[in-house]
Amino acid sequence: MSPDRPVFVTHSADVRKAALPPPDPEALALSQDLSASIAAEIKARGGAIPFRRYMELALYAPGLGYYVAGQQRFGPGGDFVTAPEMGSLFGATLARAVAPLPGSDGVLEFGAGSGALAAQLLAALPPTPYAILEVSPDLAERQRQRLAGLPVRWLSALPACWRGVVLANEVLDAIPPHLVELDQDGVLWELGVALGPEGFVWRHLPASDALQERLAPYLPHWPRPYRSEVNLAAEAWLRDVAEHLECGAILIIDYGHGAAEYYHPQRSMGTLRAYYRQHWLEDPFYLPGLCDLTAHLDFDALQRVAVAAGLQVRSYDPLARFLIVNGLAEVFSAASGSADPLTRMQLANEAKRLTLPQEMGESFKVLILSKESPCKSPSTASKTATP
């Protein structure tokens, strides 16, 4: 998720409080209720919970979490701006890549946010079945309002067998990862969350064998201390989708790196960030429920999982290259040809933000996976649809 002109704010409490806009009373009360709920779970579980559980509650706790509490999240008036909300170029260019992909079930979008990308794809694609699987009831309702009259259906679960395109645009970064830390003595810990005198604090928890094994190649090269993430849950998501995909493609669009860059010794504080009102922070404990929490993806790990699950890696590119290869220049020319000067300037600014290395062009990656092997079961998308 790309904040609109991001501003770095240190985790220093004094600087943070002075620099950030305060929440309104209703939002502050929601955050306080969520904090109390998380604190109660910490106490009930012996004084600490894994950070991944804290992040799950902060984002998805029923009625209180960031994505389910009804606050405005997307666009200039929210906390961040996603690519399809900057304008029409991203969606129109993505449609050119999606159109030739196989599958009679059409497009299944995970976590459709405000519905902006769905609207753009449906406008650019030939008549195509379109489904959305959204875990947030609040966002699903907003999508229904925005997409009213369009041929979209909402699914309550992943279909048993899908023939078509599965799209995850800026979704996997919000799946809670394991947060790990190598301490000064060379001991690897999983980071947890406990209660301190003034709020939530970090706590070292034993790292599992799976985490130890995954990070063993990197540990000797890391400085001490060193902090990073391992997103086993995102990998499990991909395995699950691959199992249910009969034929078609999976498109993952998000910010991330290959493993060598992700776990580079100089990246000693990892990639975890909080987003609040177009600012990004290093402190994930600031106003729980009012901040988006994200971490970059390890795209090498996702590709290994994909191949092991029977998928083929069709392409893996930085966003800029993906858009250029799929006709961004032609889309821009068509959109700006008869536009007024102000619209042309807006389109040019959008193209720059999508492609410049210091914006989204290099930090965002596009991974396309495909599968052609048959599945024994018929498609069951209609059986899991909701109106």
Secondary structure as the mmCIF struct_conf table of DSSP 4:
data_model
#
loop_
_struct_conf.conf_type_id
_struct_conf.id
_struct_conf.beg_label_comp_id
_struct_conf.beg_label_asym_id
_struct_conf.beg_label_seq_id
_struct_conf.end_label_comp_id
_struct_conf.end_label_asym_id
_struct_conf.end_label_seq_id
STRN STRN1 SER A 2 SER A 2
BEND BEND1 ASP A 4 ARG A 5
STRN STRN2 VAL A 7 VAL A 9
BEND BEND2 HIS A 11 HIS A 11
HELX_RH_AL_P HELX_RH_AL_P1 ALA A 13 ALA A 19
BEND BEND3 LEU A 20 LEU A 20
HELX_LH_PP_P HELX_LH_PP_P1 PRO A 21 ASP A 24
HELX_RH_AL_P HELX_RH_AL_P2 PRO A 25 ALA A 44
TURN_TY1_P TURN_TY1_P1 ARG A 45 GLY A 46
BEND BEND4 GLY A 47 GLY A 47
STRN STRN3 ILE A 49 PRO A 50
HELX_RH_AL_P HELX_RH_AL_P3 PHE A 51 TYR A 60
BEND BEND5 ALA A 61 ALA A 61
TURN_TY1_P TURN_TY1_P2 PRO A 62 LEU A 64
BEND BEND6 GLY A 65 GLY A 65
TURN_TY1_P TURN_TY1_P3 TYR A 66 VAL A 68
BEND BEND7 ALA A 69 ALA A 69
STRN STRN4 PHE A 74 PHE A 74
BEND BEND8 GLY A 75 GLY A 75
TURN_TY1_P TURN_TY1_P4 PRO A 76 GLY A 77
BEND BEND9 GLY A 78 ASP A 79
STRN STRN5 PHE A 80 VAL A 81
HELX_RH_3T_P HELX_RH_3T_P1 ALA A 83 GLU A 85
BEND BEND10 MET A 86 MET A 86
BEND BEND11 SER A 88 SER A 88
HELX_RH_AL_P HELX_RH_AL_P4 LEU A 89 VAL A 98
TURN_TY1_P TURN_TY1_P5 ALA A 99 PRO A 100
BEND BEND12 LEU A 101 LEU A 101
TURN_TY1_P TURN_TY1_P6 SER A 104 ASP A 105
STRN STRN6 VAL A 107 PHE A 110
BEND BEND13 GLY A 111 GLY A 111
TURN_TY1_P TURN_TY1_P7 GLY A 113 SER A 114
BEND BEND14 GLY A 115 GLY A 115
HELX_RH_AL_P HELX_RH_AL_P5 ALA A 116 ALA A 124
BEND BEND15 LEU A 125 PRO A 127
STRN STRN7 TYR A 130 LEU A 133
BEND BEND16 VAL A 135 VAL A 135
HELX_RH_AL_P HELX_RH_AL_P6 PRO A 137 ARG A 146
TURN_TY1_P TURN_TY1_P8 LEU A 147 GLY A 149
BEND BEND17 LEU A 150 PRO A 151
STRN STRN8 VAL A 152 LEU A 155
BEND BEND18 SER A 156 ALA A 157
BEND BEND19 ALA A 160 CYS A 161
STRN STRN9 TRP A 162 ASN A 169
BEND BEND20 GLU A 170 GLU A 170
HELX_RH_3T_P HELX_RH_3T_P2 LEU A 172 ALA A 174
BEND BEND21 ILE A 175 ILE A 175
HELX_LH_PP_P HELX_LH_PP_P2 PRO A 176 PRO A 177
STRN STRN10 HIS A 178 LEU A 182
TURN_TY1_P TURN_TY1_P9 GLN A 184 ASP A 185
BEND BEND22 GLY A 186 GLY A 186
STRN STRN11 LEU A 188 GLY A 196
TURN_TY1_P TURN_TY1_P10 PRO A 197 GLU A 198
STRN STRN12 GLY A 199 PRO A 206
HELX_LH_PP_P HELX_LH_PP_P3 ALA A 207 SER A 208
HELX_RH_AL_P HELX_RH_AL_P7 ASP A 209 LEU A 215
TURN_TY1_P TURN_TY1_P11 ALA A 216 TYR A 218
HELX_RH_3T_P HELX_RH_3T_P3 LEU A 219 HIS A 221
BEND BEND23 ARG A 224 PRO A 225
STRN STRN13 TYR A 226 VAL A 230
HELX_RH_AL_P HELX_RH_AL_P8 LEU A 232 HIS A 244
STRN STRN14 LEU A 245 HIS A 257
HELX_RH_AL_P HELX_RH_AL_P9 ALA A 259 TYR A 262
TURN_TY1_P TURN_TY1_P12 TYR A 263 TYR A 263
TURN_TY1_P TURN_TY1_P13 PRO A 265 GLN A 266
TURN_TY1_P TURN_TY1_P14 SER A 268 SER A 268
STRN STRN15 MET A 269 MET A 269
BEND BEND24 THR A 271 THR A 271
STRN STRN16 ARG A 273 TYR A 276
TURN_TY1_P TURN_TY1_P15 ARG A 277 GLN A 278
STRN STRN17 HIS A 279 LEU A 281
BEND BEND25 GLU A 282 GLU A 282
TURN_TY1_P TURN_TY1_P16 PRO A 284 PHE A 285
BEND BEND26 TYR A 286 LEU A 287
TURN_TY1_P TURN_TY1_P17 PRO A 288 LEU A 290
BEND BEND27 CYS A 291 CYS A 291
STRN STRN18 ASP A 292 THR A 294
STRN STRN19 LEU A 297 ASP A 298
HELX_RH_AL_P HELX_RH_AL_P10 PHE A 299 ALA A 308
TURN_TY1_P TURN_TY1_P18 ALA A 309 GLY A 310
STRN STRN20 GLN A 312 PRO A 318
HELX_RH_AL_P HELX_RH_AL_P11 LEU A 319 VAL A 325
TURN_TY1_P TURN_TY1_P19 ASN A 326 GLY A 327
HELX_RH_AL_P HELX_RH_AL_P12 LEU A 328 SER A 336
TURN_TY1_P TURN_TY1_P20 GLY A 337 SER A 338
HELX_RH_AL_P HELX_RH_AL_P13 PRO A 341 THR A 355
TURN_TY1_P TURN_TY1_P21 PRO A 357 SER A 363
STRN STRN21 PHE A 364 LYS A 371
BEND BEND28 LYS A 376 SER A 377
HELX_LH_PP_P HELX_LH_PP_P4 PRO A 378 SER A 379
HELX_RH_3T_P HELX_RH_3T_P4 ALA A 381 THR A 384
STRN STRN22 ALA A 385 THR A 386
#
